Amino acid sequence: MKLLLSGGGDPEQVKELDNFFAKEVGNGKVLYIPVAMEKIPYDDCFKWFKSTYAEYGIVNIEMCTELDKKIKLDDYSAIFIGGGNTFKLINEMRKTGFDKKIIDYIKNDGLVYGGSAGAIIFGESIDTALHADKNYLKLNNFAGLNIIDGYKIWCHYNIKDESDLKKVKGKIIVLYEESGLFYDGVKMQSIGKSFFIVDNK
């Protein structure tokens, strides 16, 4: 299992994490998934992604915006799930069955990089996004993909979030925008600014 999670910072803030990602990818092919994005056209997202990661030598990139497409995930060395609206993203994944596909891919030692919303979905619940993302789909099921031993994921943390953070129950991995986390199925490794963990009863 190789799961990379980003707190959602800009390219300058997550350089250490992106370097780590690039070394893992090598000359492999990356699948970019921007479906969490709401206001920016996917083609613009793709241009940004390609220009950002070209600096790290990652040039073999394809984009998927329709998760029900018959795509063989095993054809890719890595999958990058971008940020945006967490509720939109999890809904797209559930209704297309992509949630199960991505879990299988990870369990078969595929490398996945999730940024912001793309990180939050791998927690036990996505209720950590309620303070920041509009639940315009009125989802009642907040279950995440639960890849990291029952932990939830909080992104973009700053001290102003403290009161909102305390309202969320359970074990929470808290990522600053400059924070990265690598999880291999056994242990968590901090990349960049250290994350911290809270356990709200």
C-alpha positions in Angstrom: 0.0 0.0 0.0 1.3 3.4 -1.0 -0.9 6.3 -0.1 0.3 10.0 -0.1 -1.9 12.7 1.4 -1.5 16.4 1.1 -2.9 19.1 3.4 -3.8 21.1 0.3 -1.1 23.7 0.0 0.1 25.3 -3.2 3.0 23.8 -5.3 5.6 25.8 -3.3 4.2 24.6 0.0 4.2 20.9 -1.0 7.5 20.6 -2.8 8.8 17.9 -0.4 5.8 15.8 -1.0 5.9 16.3 -4.8 9.5 15.3 -4.8 8.7 12.2 -3.0 5.8 11.5 -5.4 8.1 12.0 -8.4 10.7 9.6 -7.1 8.0 6.9 -6.6 6.5 7.5 -10.1 9.9 7.5 -11.9 9.1 7.2 -15.7 5.7 5.8 -15.1 2.3 6.9 -16.3 0.0 9.0 -14.0 -3.8 9.2 -14.1 -5.1 12.6 -13.0 -8.6 12.9 -11.6 -9.9 16.4 -11.1 -13.6 15.6 -10.6 -13.8 17.3 -7.1 -13.3 20.7 -8.8 -16.4 22.8 -9.2 -15.6 26.2 -10.8 -12.4 25.7 -12.8 -12.8 23.8 -16.2 -11.1 20.4 -16.2 -9.0 21.3 -19.2 -7.5 24.2 -17.2 -6.9 21.9 -14.3 -5.1 19.5 -16.6 -2.9 22.2 -18.0 -1.9 23.3 -14.5 -1.2 19.7 -13.4 1.0 19.0 -16.4 3.0 22.2 -16.0 3.4 21.7 -12.3 4.7 18.1 -12.5 6.8 18.6 -15.6 9.2 20.3 -13.3 9.6 17.0 -11.5 10.1 15.0 -14.7 6.5 13.6 -14.7 5.3 14.0 -18.3 3.3 10.8 -19.1 0.0 12.0 -17.7 -3.6 11.2 -18.7 -6.8 12.8 -17.3 -10.1 11.0 -16.3 -13.2 13.1 -15.7 -15.8 10.3 -16.2 -15.2 7.8 -13.4 -17.6 5.2 -15.0 -15.2 4.9 -18.0 -13.7 1.4 -18.4 -10.2 2.3 -17.4 -7.6 -0.3 -16.2 -6.1 1.4 -13.2 -3.3 -1.2 -13.2 -2.0 0.4 -16.4 -0.9 3.4 -14.3 2.1 3.8 -12.0 0.1 6.3 -9.9 -3.2 8.0 -9.5 -3.5 11.6 -8.4 -6.9 12.7 -7.0 -7.1 16.5 -6.8 -8.9 18.9 -4.5 -12.3 20.7 -4.7 -15.6 19.8 -3.1 -15.3 16.6 -0.9 -19.0 15.8 -1.1 -19.0 16.1 -4.9 -16.0 13.8 -5.1 -17.2 11.1 -2.9 -20.6 11.1 -4.6 -19.0 10.7 -8.0 -16.9 7.8 -6.7 -19.8 6.0 -5.1 -22.3 6.3 -8.0 -19.7 5.0 -10.5 -18.2 2.3 -8.3 -14.9 4.0 -8.5 -14.6 4.0 -4.7 -14.2 0.2 -4.8 -11.8 0.3 -7.8 -9.5 2.8 -6.0 -9.5 0.7 -2.8 -8.5 -2.4 -4.9 -5.8 -0.5 -6.6 -4.3 0.7 -3.4 -4.5 -2.8 -1.8 -2.7 -4.2 -4.9 0.2 -1.8 -4.1 -0.8 1.0 -6.4 0.4 4.5 -5.6 -2.3 7.1 -4.9 -1.7 10.8 -4.1 -4.7 12.7 -2.7 -4.7 16.4 -2.2 -7.2 18.2 0.0 -10.6 16.7 -0.8 -8.7 13.9 -2.5 -7.0 13.2 0.8 -10.1 13.6 3.1 -12.0 10.8 1.3 -9.5 8.3 2.5 -10.4 8.9 6.1 -13.1 7.0 8.1 -15.5 9.9 7.5 -15.7 13.0 5.4 -17.4 15.0 8.2 -14.0 16.8 8.6 -15.0 18.7 5.4 -18.3 20.1 6.7 -16.8 23.3 8.1 -15.2 24.2 4.7 -17.1 22.5 1.8 -20.7 23.1 0.9 -22.8 19.9 1.1 -25.0 21.1 -1.8 -25.8 17.5 -2.7 -27.3 17.1 0.8 -25.4 13.8 1.4 -26.4 12.1 4.6 -23.8 9.3 4.3 -20.4 10.7 5.3 -18.5 7.4 5.2 -15.0 7.7 3.7 -12.9 5.0 2.2 -11.4 4.3 5.6 -7.9 3.3 4.5 -5.9 4.5 7.5 -7.0 2.4 10.5 -10.2 4.3 11.3 -8.6 7.8 11.3 -10.3 10.8 9.7 -8.3 13.4 7.7 -8.4 17.2 8.3 -6.8 19.4 5.6 -5.8 23.1 5.3 -5.5 23.3 9.1 -4.8 26.6 10.8 -5.4 27.8 14.4 -8.7 29.4 13.4 -10.0 25.9 12.8 -9.6 24.8 16.4 -13.2 25.2 17.5 -14.5 23.4 14.4 -11.9 20.6 14.8 -13.1 20.0 18.4 -16.6 19.4 17.2 -15.6 16.4 15.1 -15.5 13.1 17.0 -13.0 10.4 16.6 -9.3 10.0 15.7 -8.2 12.7 13.3 -5.0 13.2 11.4 -4.6 17.0 11.1 -2.7 18.3 8.1 -1.4 21.8 7.6 -1.3 23.1 4.1 2.5 22.3 4.1 2.0 18.8 5.5 2.3 15.6 3.7 1.7 12.0 4.9 2.8 8.7 3.4 1.1 5.6 4.6 2.3 2.1 3.7 -0.4 0.1 5.4 1.5 -0.2 8.6 3.1 3.2 9.6 2.6 6.8 8.8 5.5 9.0 7.7 5.5 12.8 7.8 6.7 14.7 4.8 7.1 18.5 5.1 5.6 20.2 8.1 4.6 17.6 10.7 1.0 16.6 11.0 -0.6 16.0 14.4 -3.3 13.7 15.7 -6.2 14.4 17.9 -8.7 12.0 19.5 -12.0 13.7 20.2 -14.3 11.8 22.5 
